[in-house]
């Protein structure tokens, strides 16, 4: 059994370090996504930017397209595994049909 290069403690269970790294990456991504959605809803609700949600959706779609480009690039097996796991929650969570008016934070 070959240990991965991400951690020194995985002689009995390879890639345990990668799994924890991926979980941390997903956690941070979800926190940042939630923060950005909250900011967009607040901007619409306050009237500061009526198109904030649509702009956020466009931004998110561009991020996903960029990640697809990364997945299609020349990656090692370990890199591809990491990217696929990190990308999963972003791809699986579809964008809901959002109302164009009357957003509320309550």
C-alpha positions in Angstrom: 0.0 0.0 0.0 1.4 3.4 -1.0 0.8 6.4 1.2 -0.5 9.6 -0.5 1.7 12.7 -0.6 -0.8 14.8 1.2 -0.1 13.5 4.7 2.4 11.5 6.6 0.0 9.6 8.8 -1.8 7.5 6.2 0.2 4.3 6.0 -2.8 2.2 7.0 -5.5 4.2 5.3 -4.2 6.1 2.2 -5.7 9.5 1.5 -7.3 10.1 4.9 -5.5 13.5 4.8 -7.0 14.2 1.4 -10.5 13.4 2.6 -10.2 15.8 5.6 -8.7 18.4 3.3 -11.6 18.0 0.9 -14.1 18.2 3.7 -12.5 21.5 4.9 -12.6 22.9 1.4 -16.3 22.0 0.9 -17.1 23.5 4.3 -15.4 26.8 3.4 -17.0 26.8 0.0 -20.5 26.4 1.5 -19.9 29.1 4.1 -18.7 31.5 1.3 -21.7 30.5 -0.9 -24.1 31.1 1.9 -22.6 34.5 2.7 -22.8 35.6 -1.0 -26.4 34.5 -1.2 -27.3 36.4 1.9 -25.5 39.5 0.6 -27.4 39.2 -2.7 -30.8 38.8 -1.0 -30.0 41.7 1.3 -29.0 43.9 -1.7 -32.3 43.1 -3.4 -34.4 43.6 -0.2 -32.8 47.0 0.6 -33.2 48.2 -3.0 -29.4 48.7 -3.3 -29.1 46.2 -6.3 -32.3 44.7 -7.7 -30.3 42.4 -9.9 -28.0 41.1 -7.2 -29.4 37.6 -7.2 -29.2 37.3 -11.0 -25.6 38.6 -10.9 -24.7 36.0 -8.2 -26.2 33.2 -10.3 -24.2 34.3 -13.3 -21.1 34.4 -11.2 -21.7 31.0 -9.8 -22.4 29.5 -13.2 -19.0 30.9 -14.4 -17.3 29.4 -11.5 -18.8 26.0 -12.3 -17.8 26.3 -15.9 -14.2 27.1 -14.8 -14.2 24.0 -12.6 -15.5 21.9 -15.5 -12.5 23.2 -17.5 -10.2 22.1 -14.6 -11.8 18.6 -14.5 -11.2 18.3 -18.3 -7.5 19.3 -18.0 -4.6 16.9 -17.5 -4.8 15.9 -13.9 -3.2 13.1 -11.9 -5.5 10.5 -10.5 -5.2 12.0 -7.0 -5.9 15.5 -8.3 -8.9 14.4 -10.3 -10.3 12.6 -7.2 -9.8 15.7 -5.0 -11.4 18.0 -7.6 -14.4 15.7 -8.2 -15.1 15.4 -4.5 -14.8 19.2 -4.0 -16.9 20.0 -7.0 -19.7 17.5 -6.1 -21.8 19.6 -3.7 -21.7 22.6 -6.1 -23.0 20.6 -9.0 -25.6 18.6 -7.2 -27.2 21.6 -5.5 -29.3 23.1 -8.4 -30.2 26.7 -8.5 -33.8 27.1 -7.3 -36.3 29.1 -9.2 -35.9 32.5 -7.6 -38.6 35.1 -7.4 -37.9 38.3 -9.3 -39.5 40.4 -6.6 -40.6 40.5 -3.0 -37.5 38.9 -1.5 -37.5 38.9 2.3 -34.9 38.0 4.9 -37.6 37.1 7.4 
